[in-house]
Amino acid sequence: MATILSVSGSPSATSRTERLLRHLDHRLTAQGHKVTALDVRTLPADALLGADFRDPAIVEATALFERAEGVVIGTPVYKAAYSGLLKSLLDLLPQHALDGKIVLPLATGGTTAHVLAIDYALRPVLSSMGAVHILPGWFTLDKDITVDDDGTLSVAPDAAEGLVQVTDRFSAALGGRTTLLAAAG
Ligand SMILES: Cc1cc2nc3c(=O)[nH]c(=O)nc-3n(C[C@H](O)[C@H](O)[C@H](O)COP(=O)(O)O)c2cc1C
């Protein structure tokens, strides 16, 4: 069992990225991990924009990174890269905040033209922060994620299969149980 921090970098109050991550959190929990969710949008904007390293919420977020063995980083694609909100938090963390950690990068976006944003934009940043192992990530099209009125999330079958694969690979890298669970859709 590993300690996992699951970070959503979307500023949206109705974020598909965030919903998707929370859905995957359940899968990781079922595989024996202790998962903590962190939605960057809930952190104080003045601390993020004013680079206030000493704000208690930023200190606590930094401690969550320190304690985690595995980190899921989820972001919407904005202007062909990751969100500015996510970057505002990463910029406040110590340079080697991901030292020795296993990282799973995930993105959602509106067009497959930016399916490689994880690799050309996010991965180098995570690498510069010391991540020991950045697993292959997964890009999910926003139209493939549906949230019903009751909050139930569904993912189109092909996307769901890819998400299950990368999530289970992440879990296995962290020593999670190799339980056979239903697809993430
Ligand atoms: C300001 C803005 C910029 C965006 N830029 C892109 C982009 O460059 N490429 C892309 O594929 N999608 C882009 N999108 C679409 C979002 O990435 C997509 O809808 C994503 O799933 C939103 O995630 P969220 O609901 O978690 O915020 C953009 C959306 C917004 C609001």
The ligand as a Tripos MOL2 file, in Angstrom:
@<TRIPOS>MOLECULE
LIG
   31    33     1     0     0
SMALL
NO_CHARGES

@<TRIPOS>ATOM
      1 C1         -9.1760   28.6790  -21.6540 C.3       1 LIG1
      2 C2         -9.2800   27.3310  -22.2930 C.ar      1 LIG1
      3 C3         -8.3030   26.9280  -23.1750 C.ar      1 LIG1
      4 C4         -8.3730   25.6680  -23.7670 C.ar      1 LIG1
      5 N1         -7.3740   25.2870  -24.6170 N.ar      1 LIG1
      6 C5         -7.4050   24.0500  -25.1500 C.ar      1 LIG1
      7 C6         -6.3470   23.6240  -26.0240 C.ar      1 LIG1
      8 O1         -5.4300   24.3610  -26.3550 O.2       1 LIG1
      9 N2         -6.3860   22.3490  -26.4870 N.ar      1 LIG1
     10 C7         -7.4020   21.4830  -26.1470 C.ar      1 LIG1
     11 O2         -7.3630   20.3160  -26.5720 O.2       1 LIG1
     12 N3         -8.4240   21.8730  -25.3410 N.ar      1 LIG1
     13 C8         -8.4400   23.1180  -24.8430 C.ar      1 LIG1
     14 N4         -9.4530   23.5380  -24.0170 N.ar      1 LIG1
     15 C9        -10.5240   22.5750  -23.6830 C.3       1 LIG1
     16 C10       -10.2800   21.9390  -22.3070 C.3       1 LIG1
     17 O3         -8.9720   21.4340  -22.1880 O.3       1 LIG1
     18 C11       -11.2240   20.7570  -22.0750 C.3       1 LIG1
     19 O4        -12.5590   21.1510  -22.2480 O.3       1 LIG1
     20 C12       -10.9820   20.1620  -20.7030 C.3       1 LIG1
     21 O5        -11.5910   18.8940  -20.6290 O.3       1 LIG1
     22 C13       -11.5470   21.0370  -19.6000 C.3       1 LIG1
     23 O6        -11.3100   20.3910  -18.3830 O.3       1 LIG1
     24 P1        -12.0360   20.7930  -17.0290 P.3       1 LIG1
     25 O7        -13.4990   20.5510  -17.2000 O.co2     1 LIG1
     26 O8        -11.4160   19.9080  -16.0270 O.co2     1 LIG1
     27 O9        -11.7020   22.2290  -16.7750 O.co2     1 LIG1
     28 C14        -9.4360   24.7900  -23.4520 C.ar      1 LIG1
     29 C15       -10.4350   25.2220  -22.5650 C.ar      1 LIG1
     30 C16       -10.3520   26.4730  -22.0020 C.ar      1 LIG1
     31 C17       -11.4410   26.9110  -21.0360 C.3       1 LIG1
@<TRIPOS>BOND
     1     1     2 1
     2     2     3 ar
     3     2    30 ar
     4     3     4 ar
     5     4     5 ar
     6     4    28 ar
     7     5     6 ar
     8     6     7 ar
     9     6    13 1
    10     7     8 2
    11     7     9 ar
    12     9    10 ar
    13    10    11 2
    14    10    12 ar
    15    12    13 ar
    16    13    14 ar
    17    14    15 1
    18    14    28 ar
    19    15    16 1
    20    16    17 1
    21    16    18 1
    22    18    19 1
    23    18    20 1
    24    20    21 1
    25    20    22 1
    26    22    23 1
    27    23    24 1
    28    24    25 2
    29    24    26 1
    30    24    27 1
    31    28    29 ar
    32    29    30 ar
    33    30    31 1
@<TRIPOS>SUBSTRUCTURE
     1 LIG1         1 GROUP 0 **** ****
